């Protein structure tokens, strides 16, 4: 169930990005580099996750699960 929502959300975000790129081109503006980088990461499915917490609070258990 999560994967279907993820795939649809990814598709929606990439469609919005393409609309943004088209609008930038039409206006003669440059696509923001930070947005372009994030779109590339989404397309490549590269995500960074940071788990923080106090010692012995279950971080490793959470990651292993």
Predicted model as a PDB file, atoms N, CA, C, CB and O in Angstrom, pLDDT in the B-factor column:
MODEL        1                                                                  
ATOM      1  N   UNK A   1       0.827  -1.187   0.000  1.00 46.00           N  
ATOM      2  CA  UNK A   1       0.000   0.000   0.000  1.00 46.00           C  
ATOM      3  C   UNK A   1       0.873   1.253   0.000  1.00 46.00           C  
ATOM      4  CB  UNK A   1      -0.942  -0.003   1.207  1.00 46.00           C  
ATOM      5  O   UNK A   1       0.580   2.204  -0.724  1.00 46.00           O  
ATOM      6  N   UNK A   2       1.920   1.269   0.785  1.00 54.00           N  
ATOM      7  CA  UNK A   2       2.811   2.427   0.835  1.00 54.00           C  
ATOM      8  C   UNK A   2       3.485   2.619  -0.516  1.00 54.00           C  
ATOM      9  CB  UNK A   2       3.870   2.261   1.949  1.00 54.00           C  
ATOM     10  O   UNK A   2       3.627   3.749  -0.983  1.00 54.00           O  
ATOM     11  N   UNK A   3       3.903   1.522  -1.150  1.00 59.00           N  
ATOM     12  CA  UNK A   3       4.619   1.657  -2.420  1.00 59.00           C  
ATOM     13  C   UNK A   3       3.737   2.278  -3.498  1.00 59.00           C  
ATOM     14  CB  UNK A   3       5.127   0.296  -2.886  1.00 59.00           C  
ATOM     15  O   UNK A   3       4.235   3.047  -4.320  1.00 59.00           O  
ATOM     16  N   UNK A   4       2.442   1.967  -3.518  1.00 68.00           N  
ATOM     17  CA  UNK A   4       1.554   2.571  -4.505  1.00 68.00           C  
ATOM     18  C   UNK A   4       1.450   4.071  -4.264  1.00 68.00           C  
ATOM     19  CB  UNK A   4       0.159   1.920  -4.455  1.00 68.00           C  
ATOM     20  O   UNK A   4       1.513   4.856  -5.211  1.00 68.00           O  
ATOM     21  N   UNK A   5       1.293   4.472  -3.017  1.00 86.00           N  
ATOM     22  CA  UNK A   5       1.237   5.890  -2.709  1.00 86.00           C  
ATOM     23  C   UNK A   5       2.556   6.565  -3.050  1.00 86.00           C  
ATOM     24  CB  UNK A   5       0.894   6.104  -1.239  1.00 86.00           C  
ATOM     25  O   UNK A   5       2.570   7.678  -3.575  1.00 86.00           O  
ATOM     26  N   UNK A   6       3.656   5.898  -2.753  1.00 84.00           N  
ATOM     27  CA  UNK A   6       4.970   6.454  -3.051  1.00 84.00           C  
ATOM     28  C   UNK A   6       5.128   6.665  -4.550  1.00 84.00           C  
ATOM     29  CB  UNK A   6       6.081   5.534  -2.520  1.00 84.00           C  
ATOM     30  O   UNK A   6       5.567   7.726  -4.995  1.00 84.00           O  
ATOM     31  N   UNK A   7       4.768   5.653  -5.321  1.00 86.00           N  
ATOM     32  CA  UNK A   7       4.921   5.756  -6.773  1.00 86.00           C  
ATOM     33  C   UNK A   7       4.055   6.874  -7.338  1.00 86.00           C  
ATOM     34  CB  UNK A   7       4.564   4.425  -7.445  1.00 86.00           C  
ATOM     35  O   UNK A   7       4.490   7.616  -8.219  1.00 86.00           O  
ATOM     36  N   UNK A   8       2.837   6.995  -6.836  1.00 89.00           N  
ATOM     37  CA  UNK A   8       1.954   8.060  -7.308  1.00 89.00           C  
ATOM     38  C   UNK A   8       2.487   9.425  -6.895  1.00 89.00           C  
ATOM     39  CB  UNK A   8       0.534   7.861  -6.767  1.00 89.00           C  
ATOM     40  O   UNK A   8       2.481  10.364  -7.691  1.00 89.00           O  
ATOM     41  N   UNK A   9       2.947   9.535  -5.650  1.00 89.00           N  
ATOM     42  CA  UNK A   9       3.509  10.806  -5.173  1.00 89.00           C  
ATOM     43  C   UNK A   9       4.737  11.192  -5.980  1.00 89.00           C  
ATOM     44  CB  UNK A   9       3.869  10.714  -3.682  1.00 89.00           C  
ATOM     45  O   UNK A   9       4.899  12.355  -6.348  1.00 89.00           O  
ATOM     46  N   UNK A  10       5.605  10.221  -6.258  1.00 90.00           N  
ATOM     47  CA  UNK A  10       6.801  10.497  -7.047  1.00 90.00           C  
ATOM     48  C   UNK A  10       6.409  10.973  -8.437  1.00 90.00           C  
ATOM     49  CB  UNK A  10       7.698   9.247  -7.139  1.00 90.00           C  
ATOM     50  O   UNK A  10       6.982  11.932  -8.955  1.00 90.00           O  
ATOM     51  N   UNK A  11       5.447  10.312  -9.031  1.00 92.00           N  
ATOM     52  CA  UNK A  11       4.973  10.707 -10.354  1.00 92.00           C  
ATOM     53  C   UNK A  11       4.399  12.124 -10.330  1.00 92.00           C  
ATOM     54  CB  UNK A  11       3.916   9.716 -10.859  1.00 92.00           C  
ATOM     55  O   UNK A  11       4.669  12.919 -11.231  1.00 92.00           O  
ATOM     56  N   UNK A  12       3.613  12.438  -9.308  1.00 92.00           N  
ATOM     57  CA  UNK A  12       3.028  13.778  -9.181  1.00 92.00           C  
ATOM     58  C   UNK A  12       4.107  14.848  -9.028  1.00 92.00           C  
ATOM     59  CB  UNK A  12       2.073  13.829  -7.985  1.00 92.00           C  
ATOM     60  O   UNK A  12       4.034  15.907  -9.651  1.00 92.00           O  
ATOM     61  N   UNK A  13       5.101  14.565  -8.200  1.00 93.00           N  
ATOM     62  CA  UNK A  13       6.178  15.533  -7.967  1.00 93.00           C  
ATOM     63  C   UNK A  13       6.992  15.747  -9.238  1.00 93.00           C  
ATOM     64  CB  UNK A  13       7.094  15.058  -6.823  1.00 93.00           C  
ATOM     65  O   UNK A  13       7.351  16.879  -9.563  1.00 93.00           O  
ATOM     66  N   UNK A  14       7.281  14.679  -9.948  1.00 95.00           N  
ATOM     67  CA  UNK A  14       8.068  14.822 -11.178  1.00 95.00           C  
ATOM     68  C   UNK A  14       7.280  15.562 -12.248  1.00 95.00           C  
ATOM     69  CB  UNK A  14       8.500  13.448 -11.704  1.00 95.00           C  
ATOM     70  O   UNK A  14       7.861  16.312 -13.032  1.00 95.00           O  
ATOM     71  N   UNK A  15       5.962  15.364 -12.293  1.00 97.00           N  
ATOM     72  CA  UNK A  15       5.127  16.110 -13.236  1.00 97.00           C  
ATOM     73  C   UNK A  15       5.141  17.599 -12.905  1.00 97.00           C  
ATOM     74  CB  UNK A  15       3.683  15.576 -13.221  1.00 97.00           C  
ATOM     75  O   UNK A  15       5.245  18.436 -13.801  1.00 97.00           O  
ATOM     76  N   UNK A  16       5.037  17.927 -11.620  1.00 96.00           N  
ATOM     77  CA  UNK A  16       5.110  19.326 -11.201  1.00 96.00           C  
ATOM     78  C   UNK A  16       6.471  19.930 -11.537  1.00 96.00           C  
ATOM     79  CB  UNK A  16       4.835  19.449  -9.698  1.00 96.00           C  
ATOM     80  O   UNK A  16       6.557  21.091 -11.938  1.00 96.00           O  
ATOM     81  N   UNK A  17       7.523  19.149 -11.373  1.00 97.00           N  
ATOM     82  CA  UNK A  17       8.860  19.626 -11.711  1.00 97.00           C  
ATOM     83  C   UNK A  17       8.956  19.931 -13.209  1.00 97.00           C  
ATOM     84  CB  UNK A  17       9.925  18.585 -11.304  1.00 97.00           C  
ATOM     85  O   UNK A  17       9.519  20.952 -13.603  1.00 97.00           O  
ATOM     86  N   UNK A  18       8.408  19.049 -14.034  1.00 97.00           N  
ATOM     87  CA  UNK A  18       8.447  19.274 -15.480  1.00 97.00           C  
ATOM     88  C   UNK A  18       7.660  20.532 -15.854  1.00 97.00           C  
ATOM     89  CB  UNK A  18       7.883  18.050 -16.232  1.00 97.00           C  
ATOM     90  O   UNK A  18       8.064  21.268 -16.755  1.00 97.00           O  
ATOM     91  N   UNK A  19       6.546  20.782 -15.171  1.00 97.00           N  
ATOM     92  CA  UNK A  19       5.779  22.004 -15.409  1.00 97.00           C  
ATOM     93  C   UNK A  19       6.600  23.235 -15.004  1.00 97.00           C  
ATOM     94  CB  UNK A  19       4.440  21.966 -14.628  1.00 97.00           C  
ATOM     95  O   UNK A  19       6.577  24.260 -15.686  1.00 97.00           O  
ATOM     96  N   UNK A  20       7.317  23.118 -13.896  1.00 97.00           N  
ATOM     97  CA  UNK A  20       8.186  24.204 -13.432  1.00 97.00           C  
ATOM     98  C   UNK A  20       9.281  24.493 -14.456  1.00 97.00           C  
ATOM     99  CB  UNK A  20       8.815  23.849 -12.068  1.00 97.00           C  
ATOM    100  O   UNK A  20       9.552  25.651 -14.777  1.00 97.00           O  
ATOM    101  N   UNK A  21       9.904  23.435 -14.965  1.00 97.00           N  
ATOM    102  CA  UNK A  21      10.965  23.592 -15.968  1.00 97.00           C  
ATOM    103  C   UNK A  21      10.409  24.269 -17.216  1.00 97.00           C  
ATOM    104  CB  UNK A  21      11.587  22.217 -16.332  1.00 97.00           C  
ATOM    105  O   UNK A  21      11.040  25.165 -17.776  1.00 97.00           O  
ATOM    106  N   UNK A  22       9.240  23.842 -17.644  1.00 97.00           N  
ATOM    107  CA  UNK A  22       8.621  24.438 -18.832  1.00 97.00           C  
ATOM    108  C   UNK A  22       8.305  25.922 -18.602  1.00 97.00           C  
ATOM    109  CB  UNK A  22       7.333  23.674 -19.206  1.00 97.00           C  
ATOM    110  O   UNK A  22       8.515  26.751 -19.488  1.00 97.00           O  
ATOM    111  N   UNK A  23       7.802  26.246 -17.414  1.00 97.00           N  
ATOM    112  CA  UNK A  23       7.488  27.638 -17.096  1.00 97.00           C  
ATOM    113  C   UNK A  23       8.758  28.494 -17.067  1.00 97.00           C  
ATOM    114  CB  UNK A  23       6.758  27.726 -15.743  1.00 97.00           C  
ATOM    115  O   UNK A  23       8.756  29.636 -17.527  1.00 97.00           O  
ATOM    116  N   UNK A  24       9.828  27.939 -16.529  1.00 97.00           N  
ATOM    117  CA  UNK A  24      11.106  28.661 -16.502  1.00 97.00           C  
ATOM    118  C   UNK A  24      11.597  28.934 -17.917  1.00 97.00           C  
ATOM    119  CB  UNK A  24      12.167  27.862 -15.719  1.00 97.00           C  
ATOM    120  O   UNK A  24      12.037  30.041 -18.225  1.00 97.00           O  
ATOM    121  N   UNK A  25      11.521  27.939 -18.763  1.00 96.00           N  
ATOM    122  CA  UNK A  25      11.966  28.117 -20.149  1.00 96.00           C  
ATOM    123  C   UNK A  25      11.134  29.171 -20.857  1.00 96.00           C  
ATOM    124  CB  UNK A  25      11.892  26.792 -20.912  1.00 96.00           C  
ATOM    125  O   UNK A  25      11.666  30.025 -21.566  1.00 96.00           O  
ATOM    126  N   UNK A  26       9.813  29.102 -20.657  1.00 97.00           N  
ATOM    127  CA  UNK A  26       8.919  30.053 -21.302  1.00 97.00           C  
ATOM    128  C   UNK A  26       9.200  31.478 -20.836  1.00 97.00           C  
ATOM    129  CB  UNK A  26       7.467  29.686 -21.023  1.00 97.00           C  
ATOM    130  O   UNK A  26       9.098  32.426 -21.615  1.00 97.00           O  
ATOM    131  N   UNK A  27       9.553  31.620 -19.558  1.00 97.00           N  
ATOM    132  CA  UNK A  27       9.831  32.950 -19.007  1.00 97.00           C  
ATOM    133  C   UNK A  27      11.268  33.387 -19.243  1.00 97.00           C  
ATOM    134  CB  UNK A  27       9.535  32.969 -17.523  1.00 97.00           C  
ATOM    135  O   UNK A  27      11.638  34.514 -18.914  1.00 97.00           O  
ATOM    136  N   UNK A  28      12.085  32.495 -19.815  1.00 97.00           N  
ATOM    137  CA  UNK A  28      13.479  32.828 -20.055  1.00 97.00           C  
ATOM    138  C   UNK A  28      14.314  32.842 -18.794  1.00 97.00           C  
ATOM    139  CB  UNK A  28      13.571  34.151 -20.724  1.00 97.00           C  
ATOM    140  O   UNK A  28      15.345  33.512 -18.732  1.00 97.00           O  
ATOM    141  N   UNK A  29      13.878  32.115 -17.802  1.00 96.00           N  
ATOM    142  CA  UNK A  29      14.578  32.050 -16.519  1.00 96.00           C  
ATOM    143  C   UNK A  29      15.310  30.723 -16.389  1.00 96.00           C  
ATOM    144  CB  UNK A  29      13.594  32.236 -15.348  1.00 96.00           C  
ATOM    145  O   UNK A  29      14.967  29.737 -17.042  1.00 96.00           O  
ATOM    146  N   UNK A  30      16.318  30.719 -15.540  1.00 96.00           N  
ATOM    147  CA  UNK A  30      17.095  29.514 -15.272  1.00 96.00           C  
ATOM    148  C   UNK A  30      16.398  28.683 -14.188  1.00 96.00           C  
ATOM    149  CB  UNK A  30      18.545  29.877 -14.841  1.00 96.00           C  
ATOM    150  O   UNK A  30      15.864  29.228 -13.222  1.00 96.00           O  
ATOM    151  N   UNK A  31      16.414  27.376 -14.362  1.00 96.00           N  
ATOM    152  CA  UNK A  31      15.866  26.478 -13.349  1.00 96.00           C  
ATOM    153  C   UNK A  31      16.782  26.532 -12.132  1.00 96.00           C  
ATOM    154  CB  UNK A  31      15.729  25.010 -13.892  1.00 96.00           C  
ATOM    155  O   UNK A  31      18.001  26.420 -12.261  1.00 96.00           O  
ATOM    156  N   UNK A  32      16.193  26.704 -10.954  1.00 95.00           N  
ATOM    157  CA  UNK A  32      16.989  26.776  -9.726  1.00 95.00           C  
ATOM    158  C   UNK A  32      17.788  25.486  -9.548  1.00 95.00           C  
ATOM    159  CB  UNK A  32      16.078  27.025  -8.493  1.00 95.00           C  
ATOM    160  O   UNK A  32      17.243  24.384  -9.612  1.00 95.00           O  
ATOM    161  N   UNK A  33      19.081  25.648  -9.326  1.00 96.00           N  
ATOM    162  CA  UNK A  33      19.971  24.489  -9.219  1.00 96.00           C  
ATOM    163  C   UNK A  33      19.569  23.569  -8.068  1.00 96.00           C  
ATOM    164  CB  UNK A  33      21.413  24.950  -9.031  1.00 96.00           C  
ATOM    165  O   UNK A  33      19.628  22.347  -8.205  1.00 96.00           O  
ATOM    166  N   UNK A  34      19.167  24.140  -6.945  1.00 96.00           N  
ATOM    167  CA  UNK A  34      18.801  23.315  -5.791  1.00 96.00           C  
ATOM    168  C   UNK A  34      17.577  22.459  -6.095  1.00 96.00           C  
ATOM    169  CB  UNK A  34      18.533  24.198  -4.564  1.00 96.00           C  
ATOM    170  O   UNK A  34      17.500  21.308  -5.666  1.00 96.00           O  
ATOM    171  N   UNK A  35      16.621  23.016  -6.834  1.00 96.00           N  
ATOM    172  CA  UNK A  35      15.426  22.247  -7.203  1.00 96.00           C  
ATOM    173  C   UNK A  35      15.794  21.161  -8.206  1.00 96.00           C  
ATOM    174  CB  UNK A  35      14.332  23.175  -7.791  1.00 96.00           C  
ATOM    175  O   UNK A  35      15.284  20.043  -8.132  1.00 96.00           O  
ATOM    176  N   UNK A  36      16.667  21.485  -9.130  1.00 96.00           N  
ATOM    177  CA  UNK A  36      17.108  20.507 -10.123  1.00 96.00           C  
ATOM    178  C   UNK A  36      17.814  19.332  -9.443  1.00 96.00           C  
ATOM    179  CB  UNK A  36      18.044  21.170 -11.156  1.00 96.00           C  
ATOM    180  O   UNK A  36      17.586  18.176  -9.801  1.00 96.00           O  
ATOM    181  N   UNK A  37      18.658  19.626  -8.475  1.00 95.00           N  
ATOM    182  CA  UNK A  37      19.381  18.572  -7.752  1.00 95.00           C  
ATOM    183  C   UNK A  37      18.402  17.674  -7.004  1.00 95.00           C  
ATOM    184  CB  UNK A  37      20.403  19.185  -6.767  1.00 95.00           C  
ATOM    185  O   UNK A  37      18.532  16.450  -7.027  1.00 95.00           O  
ATOM    186  N   UNK A  38      17.420  18.288  -6.338  1.00 93.00           N  
ATOM    187  CA  UNK A  38      16.436  17.497  -5.606  1.00 93.00           C  
ATOM    188  C   UNK A  38      15.603  16.627  -6.545  1.00 93.00           C  
ATOM    189  CB  UNK A  38      15.523  18.410  -4.797  1.00 93.00           C  
ATOM    190  O   UNK A  38      15.299  15.480  -6.220  1.00 93.00           O  
ATOM    191  N   UNK A  39      15.237  17.162  -7.697  1.00 94.00           N  
ATOM    192  CA  UNK A  39      14.467  16.390  -8.675  1.00 94.00           C  
ATOM    193  C   UNK A  39      15.275  15.195  -9.176  1.00 94.00           C  
ATOM    194  CB  UNK A  39      14.048  17.282  -9.860  1.00 94.00           C  
ATOM    195  O   UNK A  39      14.733  14.105  -9.354  1.00 94.00           O  
ATOM    196  N   UNK A  40      16.563  15.402  -9.400  1.00 94.00           N  
ATOM    197  CA  UNK A  40      17.426  14.298  -9.832  1.00 94.00           C  
ATOM    198  C   UNK A  40      17.501  13.219  -8.761  1.00 94.00           C  
ATOM    199  CB  UNK A  40      18.836  14.812 -10.161  1.00 94.00           C  
ATOM    200  O   UNK A  40      17.489  12.030  -9.080  1.00 94.00           O  
ATOM    201  N   UNK A  41      17.577  13.618  -7.496  1.00 90.00           N  
ATOM    202  CA  UNK A  41      17.615  12.648  -6.402  1.00 90.00           C  
ATOM    203  C   UNK A  41      16.311  11.875  -6.313  1.00 90.00           C  
ATOM    204  CB  UNK A  41      17.898  13.349  -5.075  1.00 90.00           C  
ATOM    205  O   UNK A  41      16.314  10.664  -6.092  1.00 90.00           O  
ATOM    206  N   UNK A  42      15.200  12.571  -6.484  1.00 91.00           N  
ATOM    207  CA  UNK A  42      13.902  11.894  -6.456  1.00 91.00           C  
ATOM    208  C   UNK A  42      13.814  10.908  -7.606  1.00 91.00           C  
ATOM    209  CB  UNK A  42      12.742  12.915  -6.529  1.00 91.00           C  
ATOM    210  O   UNK A  42      13.388   9.768  -7.420  1.00 91.00           O  
ATOM    211  N   UNK A  43      14.214  11.339  -8.789  1.00 92.00           N  
ATOM    212  CA  UNK A  43      14.160  10.460  -9.956  1.00 92.00           C  
ATOM    213  C   UNK A  43      15.047   9.233  -9.754  1.00 92.00           C  
ATOM    214  CB  UNK A  43      14.588  11.221 -11.221  1.00 92.00           C  
ATOM    215  O   UNK A  43      14.665   8.123 -10.126  1.00 92.00           O  
ATOM    216  N   UNK A  44      16.215   9.425  -9.173  1.00 93.00           N  
ATOM    217  CA  UNK A  44      17.152   8.318  -8.953  1.00 93.00           C  
ATOM    218  C   UNK A  44      16.819   7.532  -7.686  1.00 93.00           C  
ATOM    219  CB  UNK A  44      18.580   8.847  -8.869  1.00 93.00           C  
ATOM    220  O   UNK A  44      17.457   6.522  -7.391  1.00 93.00           O  
ATOM    221  N   UNK A  45      15.821   7.999  -6.943  1.00 88.00           N  
ATOM    222  CA  UNK A  45      15.412   7.381  -5.682  1.00 88.00           C  
ATOM    223  C   UNK A  45      16.557   7.326  -4.677  1.00 88.00           C  
ATOM    224  CB  UNK A  45      14.883   5.979  -5.934  1.00 88.00           C  
ATOM    225  O   UNK A  45      16.817   6.294  -4.059  1.00 88.00           O  
ATOM    226  N   UNK A  46      17.230   8.458  -4.530  1.00 80.00           N  
ATOM    227  CA  UNK A  46      18.296   8.589  -3.546  1.00 80.00           C  
ATOM    228  C   UNK A  46      17.760   9.396  -2.370  1.00 80.00           C  
ATOM    229  CB  UNK A  46      19.565   9.265  -4.165  1.00 80.00           C  
ATOM    230  O   UNK A  46      17.362  10.550  -2.522  1.00 80.00           O  
ATOM    231  N   UNK A  47      17.757   8.776  -1.207  1.00 77.00           N  
ATOM    232  CA  UNK A  47      17.268   9.442  -0.017  1.00 77.00           C  
ATOM    233  C   UNK A  47      18.254   9.254   1.119  1.00 77.00           C  
ATOM    234  CB  UNK A  47      15.886   8.914   0.374  1.00 77.00           C  
ATOM    235  O   UNK A  47      18.869   8.197   1.258  1.00 77.00           O  
ATOM    236  N   UNK A  48      18.394  10.274   1.914  1.00 81.00           N  
ATOM    237  CA  UNK A  48      19.235  10.210   3.099  1.00 81.00           C  
ATOM    238  C   UNK A  48      18.332  10.265   4.318  1.00 81.00           C  
ATOM    239  CB  UNK A  48      20.284  11.366   3.118  1.00 81.00           C  
ATOM    240  O   UNK A  48      17.416  11.084   4.391  1.00 81.00           O  
ATOM    241  N   UNK A  49      18.596   9.396   5.263  1.00 84.00           N  
ATOM    242  CA  UNK A  49      17.803   9.348   6.480  1.00 84.00           C  
ATOM    243  C   UNK A  49      18.738   9.429   7.670  1.00 84.00           C  
ATOM    244  CB  UNK A  49      16.939   8.064   6.538  1.00 84.00           C  
ATOM    245  O   UNK A  49      19.725   8.699   7.746  1.00 84.00           O  
ATOM    246  N   UNK A  50      18.428  10.309   8.590  1.00 91.00           N  
ATOM    247  CA  UNK A  50      19.237  10.446   9.792  1.00 91.00           C  
ATOM    248  C   UNK A  50      18.355  10.075  10.983  1.00 91.00           C  
ATOM    249  CB  UNK A  50      19.818  11.903   9.935  1.00 91.00           C  
ATOM    250  O   UNK A  50      17.253  10.599  11.146  1.00 91.00           O  
ATOM    251  N   UNK A  51      18.855   9.179  11.794  1.00 93.00           N  
ATOM    252  CA  UNK A  51      18.131   8.772  12.998  1.00 93.00           C  
ATOM    253  C   UNK A  51      18.928   9.268  14.192  1.00 93.00           C  
ATOM    254  CB  UNK A  51      17.920   7.211  13.057  1.00 93.00           C  
ATOM    255  O   UNK A  51      20.078   8.876  14.393  1.00 93.00           O  
ATOM    256  N   UNK A  52      18.311  10.129  14.975  1.00 94.00           N  
ATOM    257  CA  UNK A  52      18.961  10.724  16.128  1.00 94.00           C  
ATOM    258  C   UNK A  52      18.244  10.319  17.412  1.00 94.00           C  
ATOM    259  CB  UNK A  52      19.001  12.250  15.993  1.00 94.00           C  
ATOM    260  O   UNK A  52      17.040  10.063  17.417  1.00 94.00           O  
ATOM    261  N   UNK A  53      18.995  10.269  18.474  1.00 93.00           N  
ATOM    262  CA  UNK A  53      18.398   9.987  19.771  1.00 93.00           C  
ATOM    263  C   UNK A  53      19.466   9.769  20.811  1.00 93.00           C  
ATOM    264  CB  UNK A  53      17.487   8.774  19.694  1.00 93.00           C  
ATOM    265  O   UNK A  53      20.652   9.640  20.507  1.00 93.00           O  
ATOM    266  N   UNK A  54      19.018   9.731  22.029  1.00 94.00           N  
ATOM    267  CA  UNK A  54      19.946   9.499  23.134  1.00 94.00           C  
ATOM    268  C   UNK A  54      20.462   8.067  23.089  1.00 94.00           C  
ATOM    269  CB  UNK A  54      19.266   9.785  24.490  1.00 94.00           C  
ATOM    270  O   UNK A  54      19.873   7.203  22.440  1.00 94.00           O  
ATOM    271  N   UNK A  55      21.557   7.831  23.779  1.00 93.00           N  
ATOM    272  CA  UNK A  55      22.135   6.494  23.859  1.00 93.00           C  
ATOM    273  C   UNK A  55      21.110   5.525  24.451  1.00 93.00           C  
ATOM    274  CB  UNK A  55      23.433   6.505  24.710  1.00 93.00           C  
ATOM    275  O   UNK A  55      20.360   5.864  25.366  1.00 93.00           O  
ATOM    276  N   UNK A  56      21.102   4.310  23.899  1.00 93.00           N  
ATOM    277  CA  UNK A  56      20.219   3.237  24.375  1.00 93.00           C  
ATOM    278  C   UNK A  56      18.736   3.603  24.254  1.00 93.00           C  
ATOM    279  CB  UNK A  56      20.546   2.904  25.826  1.00 93.00           C  
ATOM    280  O   UNK A  56      17.927   3.193  25.086  1.00 93.00           O  
ATOM    281  N   UNK A  57      18.380   4.374  23.221  1.00 94.00           N  
ATOM    282  CA  UNK A  57      16.978   4.768  23.065  1.00 94.00           C  
ATOM    283  C   UNK A  57      16.261   3.988  21.966  1.00 94.00           C  
ATOM    284  CB  UNK A  57      16.893   6.246  22.769  1.00 94.00           C  
ATOM    285  O   UNK A  57      15.095   4.263  21.681  1.00 94.00           O  
ATOM    286  N   UNK A  58      16.944   3.009  21.338  1.00 93.00           N  
ATOM    287  CA  UNK A  58      16.300   2.149  20.348  1.00 93.00           C  
ATOM    288  C   UNK A  58      16.565   2.502  18.895  1.00 93.00           C  
ATOM    289  CB  UNK A  58      14.859   2.168  20.571  1.00 93.00           C  
ATOM    290  O   UNK A  58      15.847   2.042  18.007  1.00 93.00           O  
ATOM    291  N   UNK A  59      17.591   3.316  18.637  1.00 93.00           N  
ATOM    292  CA  UNK A  59      17.896   3.706  17.255  1.00 93.00           C  
ATOM    293  C   UNK A  59      18.263   2.490  16.410  1.00 93.00           C  
ATOM    294  CB  UNK A  59      19.041   4.730  17.227  1.00 93.00           C  
ATOM    295  O   UNK A  59      17.727   2.313  15.316  1.00 93.00           O  
ATOM    296  N   UNK A  60      19.153   1.669  16.896  1.00 92.00           N  
ATOM    297  CA  UNK A  60      19.577   0.493  16.136  1.00 92.00           C  
ATOM    298  C   UNK A  60      18.433  -0.483  15.939  1.00 92.00           C  
ATOM    299  CB  UNK A  60      20.733  -0.203  16.836  1.00 92.00           C  
ATOM    300  O   UNK A  60      18.283  -1.061  14.862  1.00 92.00           O  
ATOM    301  N   UNK A  61      17.637  -0.667  16.955  1.00 93.00           N  
ATOM    302  CA  UNK A  61      16.480  -1.550  16.863  1.00 93.00           C  
ATOM    303  C   UNK A  61      15.520  -1.039  15.805  1.00 93.00           C  
ATOM    304  CB  UNK A  61      15.770  -1.667  18.220  1.00 93.00           C  
ATOM    305  O   UNK A  61      14.981  -1.823  15.023  1.00 93.00           O  
ATOM    306  N   UNK A  62      15.302   0.265  15.773  1.00 89.00           N  
ATOM    307  CA  UNK A  62      14.439   0.875  14.782  1.00 89.00           C  
ATOM    308  C   UNK A  62      14.982   0.641  13.382  1.00 89.00           C  
ATOM    309  CB  UNK A  62      14.289   2.366  15.051  1.00 89.00           C  
ATOM    310  O   UNK A  62      14.226   0.267  12.486  1.00 89.00           O  
ATOM    311  N   UNK A  63      16.283   0.853  13.174  1.00 89.00           N  
ATOM    312  CA  UNK A  63      16.890   0.682  11.859  1.00 89.00           C  
ATOM    313  C   UNK A  63      16.828  -0.769  11.415  1.00 89.00           C  
ATOM    314  CB  UNK A  63      18.335   1.165  11.872  1.00 89.00           C  
ATOM    315  O   UNK A  63      16.536  -1.052  10.253  1.00 89.00           O  
ATOM    316  N   UNK A  64      17.098  -1.681  12.324  1.00 91.00           N  
ATOM    317  CA  UNK A  64      17.067  -3.107  11.991  1.00 91.00           C  
ATOM    318  C   UNK A  64      15.666  -3.587  11.635  1.00 91.00           C  
ATOM    319  CB  UNK A  64      17.604  -3.924  13.150  1.00 91.00           C  
ATOM    320  O   UNK A  64      15.496  -4.496  10.823  1.00 91.00           O  
ATOM    321  N   UNK A  65      14.667  -2.967  12.250  1.00 88.00           N  
ATOM    322  CA  UNK A  65      13.275  -3.368  11.974  1.00 88.00           C  
ATOM    323  C   UNK A  65      12.917  -2.976  10.562  1.00 88.00           C  
ATOM    324  CB  UNK A  65      12.285  -2.718  12.981  1.00 88.00           C  
ATOM    325  O   UNK A  65      11.793  -3.219  10.120  1.00 88.00           O  
TER     326      UNK A  65                                                      
ENDMDL                                                                          
END                                                                             
